[in-house]
Amino acid sequence: MDLQDKTICIIGATGGIGREITLAFAKERVNLILVARKIDSLDVLEKEILSEGVEGVKVGKFLCDLTDPKSIESLAKNISAKYKAIDVVVHLAGIGVYKKFPDISYEEWKSSMDINVTSAFYVFQKLLPLLEKSAKAYVIASGSGMGKVALSGRSPYCASKFALRGLMQALSKEYKGTKIKFVHLTLGSVLTSFGPLSLKDKQRKFRQGKGYLEPTWLANNVVARLKNDTLEDETPIYPRHYFLESRKDIR
């Protein structure tokens, strides 16, 4: 896919992976639709894009509370008023609740499902009319190896990622043979602040030999695969020893 002048919508653009994906796409001179919860974070990201000196990239900024269906409906309406079509949607928003089962509140469980699964379903559904106007569209969701191998102490996260994987596999089959391709990125541990460990702790473990995906490398890898049309319905990207450690329940 030739990305120049394509319209790319990134949900969760200001997170650890989202920021790097945004910057990687910006280098391709695309039209960016950036979605996050806070305008300040989007403003900072826009300034960072402009500071890279990339010419031709256009940035649209939109706020959305992914736990609120009305906010998602408003997001789709606002985007539709400004854009005629969308070529790529990347859903990167997510939360992780890492607690023992008795300590998980109903609100934490619901938020995990709302953000990690339900928002993907509803955003994709509401943006579908714009995707259908593209000559060739991709819908990409950031999943996890925890959607294939569960760990103790992470039941809300694992359950939501198992559900997201099922959603994306079902949609991939439903839209097979059409001009819209649904892709589930099955990611291993990424070197960001997301998760039960701080970025500093992850960096320390990384120096000691634990495998992590470097976010800039990950972003460039995903964009390169998109350009080369080599993204599979399920695209796994893992650091070394990821599933070996997961099966042993090593955290």
C-alpha positions as CSV (number, residue, x, y, z in Angstrom):
1,M,0.0,0.0,0.0
2,D,1.3,3.4,-1.0
3,L,0.7,5.4,2.2
4,Q,1.3,8.9,0.8
5,D,-1.8,11.0,1.1
6,K,-3.7,8.1,2.7
7,T,-5.9,8.9,5.7
8,I,-4.9,7.1,8.9
9,C,-6.9,7.1,12.1
10,I,-5.1,6.2,15.3
11,I,-7.1,5.5,18.4
12,G,-5.0,5.9,21.5
13,A,-2.5,8.0,19.6
14,T,-0.7,9.5,22.7
15,G,0.2,6.2,24.4
16,G,3.6,4.6,24.4
17,I,3.0,2.6,21.2
18,G,0.5,5.1,19.8
19,R,3.1,7.9,19.8
20,E,5.6,5.8,17.9
21,I,3.1,4.6,15.4
22,T,2.0,8.1,14.8
23,L,5.5,9.3,14.2
24,A,6.2,6.4,11.9
25,F,3.1,7.1,9.8
26,A,3.9,10.9,9.7
27,K,7.1,10.1,7.9
28,E,5.0,8.7,5.1
29,R,3.2,12.0,4.5
30,V,-0.2,10.8,5.4
31,N,-3.3,12.5,6.7
32,L,-3.5,11.7,10.4
33,I,-6.6,11.5,12.5
34,L,-5.4,11.4,16.1
35,V,-7.8,10.3,18.8
36,A,-7.1,10.5,22.6
37,R,-8.7,11.5,25.8
38,K,-6.8,14.8,26.4
39,I,-6.2,17.7,24.1
40,D,-3.0,18.7,25.8
41,S,-1.5,15.3,25.0
42,L,-2.6,15.6,21.3
43,D,-1.2,19.2,21.1
44,V,2.2,17.9,22.4
45,L,2.2,15.1,19.8
46,E,1.3,17.4,17.0
47,K,4.2,19.7,17.9
48,E,6.5,16.7,17.9
49,I,5.3,15.7,14.5
50,L,5.9,19.2,13.1
51,S,9.3,19.3,14.8
52,E,10.4,16.3,12.7
53,G,10.2,18.6,9.6
54,V,8.1,16.2,7.6
55,E,6.4,18.0,4.8
56,G,2.9,17.2,3.6
57,V,1.5,15.5,6.7
58,K,-1.9,16.9,7.9
59,V,-3.1,16.4,11.5
60,G,-6.7,16.2,12.8
61,K,-7.1,16.0,16.5
62,F,-10.2,14.5,18.2
63,L,-11.2,13.7,21.8
64,C,-13.0,10.6,22.8
65,D,-14.0,8.8,26.0
66,L,-13.8,5.2,24.8
67,T,-15.9,4.0,27.8
68,D,-18.9,6.1,26.6
69,P,-20.8,5.0,23.5
70,K,-22.2,8.5,23.0
71,S,-18.6,9.8,22.9
72,I,-17.7,7.2,20.2
73,E,-20.8,8.1,18.2
74,S,-19.9,11.8,18.4
75,L,-16.3,11.0,17.4
76,A,-17.6,9.2,14.3
77,K,-19.9,12.0,13.4
78,N,-17.1,14.6,13.8
79,I,-14.7,12.6,11.7
80,S,-17.3,12.0,9.0
81,A,-18.0,15.7,8.7
82,K,-14.3,16.4,8.0
83,Y,-13.1,13.3,6.0
84,K,-14.6,11.6,2.9
85,A,-12.8,8.3,3.5
86,I,-10.5,6.4,5.9
87,D,-7.8,4.1,4.6
88,V,-6.4,2.7,7.9
89,V,-7.8,2.5,11.4
90,V,-5.4,1.5,14.2
91,H,-6.8,0.8,17.6
92,L,-4.1,1.0,20.3
93,A,-6.0,2.1,23.3
94,G,-6.0,-0.3,26.3
95,I,-5.7,-0.6,30.0
96,G,-4.3,-3.4,32.2
97,V,-5.7,-4.4,35.6
98,Y,-3.2,-6.7,37.4
99,K,-4.7,-7.9,40.6
100,K,-5.7,-11.1,42.3
101,F,-9.2,-12.2,41.5
102,P,-10.8,-11.3,44.9
103,D,-9.4,-7.8,44.7
104,I,-10.8,-6.8,41.3
105,S,-13.6,-4.3,41.5
106,Y,-16.6,-4.5,39.1
107,E,-15.6,-1.0,37.8
108,E,-12.1,-2.3,36.9
109,W,-13.5,-5.3,35.2
110,K,-16.0,-3.2,33.2
111,S,-13.4,-0.6,32.2
112,S,-11.1,-3.4,30.9
113,M,-13.9,-4.7,28.7
114,D,-15.1,-1.3,27.7
115,I,-11.7,0.0,26.5
116,N,-10.0,-3.2,25.4
117,V,-12.9,-4.8,23.5
118,T,-16.1,-2.9,23.3
119,S,-14.5,0.4,22.1
120,A,-12.8,-1.5,19.3
121,F,-16.1,-3.1,18.2
122,Y,-18.0,0.2,18.3
123,V,-15.3,2.4,16.8
124,F,-14.8,0.0,13.9
125,Q,-18.6,-0.3,13.3
126,K,-19.1,3.5,13.4
127,L,-16.2,4.2,11.1
128,L,-17.2,1.4,8.7
129,P,-18.9,3.7,6.2
130,L,-15.7,5.8,5.8
131,L,-13.6,2.6,5.4
132,E,-16.0,1.3,2.7
133,K,-15.2,4.4,0.7
134,S,-11.5,3.5,0.6
135,A,-10.1,1.6,-2.4
136,K,-8.3,-0.6,0.0
137,A,-8.6,-0.4,3.8
138,Y,-7.0,-1.9,6.8
139,V,-8.5,-2.2,10.3
140,I,-5.7,-3.0,12.9
141,A,-6.2,-3.8,16.6
142,S,-3.4,-4.1,19.1
143,G,-3.8,-7.4,20.9
144,S,-1.6,-9.4,23.2
145,G,0.0,-12.7,23.7
146,M,-2.1,-12.7,26.8
147,G,-5.0,-13.3,24.4
148,K,-3.5,-16.7,23.7
149,V,-1.8,-17.7,26.9
150,A,-3.3,-16.5,30.2
151,L,-1.3,-15.5,33.3
152,S,-2.4,-15.5,36.9
153,G,-3.2,-12.2,38.5
154,R,-4.3,-10.7,35.2
155,S,-7.8,-12.1,34.6
156,P,-9.4,-8.8,33.4
157,Y,-6.6,-8.1,30.9
158,C,-6.4,-11.7,29.6
159,A,-10.2,-12.0,29.3
160,S,-10.5,-8.8,27.4
161,K,-7.5,-9.7,25.1
162,F,-9.0,-13.2,24.4
163,A,-12.2,-11.4,23.5
164,L,-10.5,-8.9,21.2
165,R,-8.7,-11.7,19.4
166,G,-12.0,-13.5,18.8
167,L,-13.6,-10.3,17.5
168,M,-10.8,-9.6,15.0
169,Q,-10.7,-13.2,13.8
170,A,-14.5,-13.2,13.3
171,L,-14.4,-9.9,11.4
172,S,-11.5,-11.1,9.3
173,K,-13.6,-14.1,8.1
174,E,-16.7,-11.9,7.7
175,Y,-14.9,-9.4,5.4
176,K,-12.7,-11.9,3.6
177,G,-12.7,-11.2,-0.1
178,T,-13.7,-7.5,0.4
179,K,-11.6,-4.4,0.2
180,I,-11.4,-4.2,4.0
181,K,-8.8,-6.3,5.8
182,F,-9.0,-6.8,9.6
183,V,-5.7,-7.5,11.3
184,H,-5.0,-8.6,14.9
185,L,-1.5,-7.7,16.1
186,T,-0.6,-10.2,18.7
187,L,2.1,-8.4,20.6
188,G,4.5,-9.5,23.3
189,S,5.8,-7.3,26.0
190,V,6.7,-3.8,24.9
191,L,9.2,-1.5,26.4
192,T,6.7,1.2,27.6
193,S,5.2,2.2,30.9
194,F,2.1,0.1,30.2
195,G,1.6,-2.8,32.6
196,P,2.4,-3.7,36.2
197,L,6.0,-2.6,35.9
198,S,7.3,0.9,35.4
199,L,9.4,1.7,32.3
200,K,12.4,2.0,34.6
201,D,11.9,-1.5,36.0
202,K,11.4,-2.9,32.5
203,Q,14.6,-1.2,31.3
204,R,16.4,-2.8,34.2
205,K,15.0,-6.2,33.3
206,F,15.9,-5.6,29.7
207,R,19.5,-5.0,30.6
208,Q,19.4,-8.2,32.5
209,G,18.3,-10.2,29.5
210,K,14.5,-10.2,29.5
211,G,13.0,-9.8,26.1
212,Y,10.9,-6.7,25.2
213,L,9.8,-5.1,22.0
214,E,11.3,-1.7,21.4
215,P,8.4,0.7,20.6
216,T,10.1,2.6,17.8
217,W,11.2,-0.6,16.1
218,L,7.7,-2.1,16.6
219,A,6.1,1.0,15.0
220,N,8.4,1.0,12.0
221,N,7.9,-2.8,11.6
222,V,4.1,-2.4,11.5
223,V,4.2,0.5,9.0
224,A,6.7,-1.4,6.8
225,R,4.4,-4.5,6.7
226,L,1.5,-2.3,5.9
227,K,3.4,-0.7,3.0
228,N,4.4,-4.1,1.7
229,D,0.9,-5.6,2.2
230,T,2.4,-8.4,4.4
231,L,0.1,-8.0,7.5
232,E,-1.7,-11.2,8.1
233,D,-5.2,-11.6,9.6
234,E,-3.2,-12.5,12.8
235,T,0.2,-11.0,12.9
236,P,2.3,-12.1,15.9
237,I,5.3,-10.0,17.0
238,Y,7.0,-11.3,20.1
239,P,10.3,-10.7,21.9
240,R,12.6,-13.7,22.6
241,H,11.4,-16.3,25.1
242,Y,8.0,-14.6,25.4
243,F,5.7,-17.7,25.2
244,L,8.2,-19.9,27.1
245,E,8.0,-17.5,30.0
246,S,4.2,-17.1,29.6
247,R,3.6,-20.8,29.7
248,K,5.6,-21.0,32.9
249,D,3.6,-18.1,34.3
250,I,6.8,-16.0,34.8
251,R,6.0,-12.3,35.3
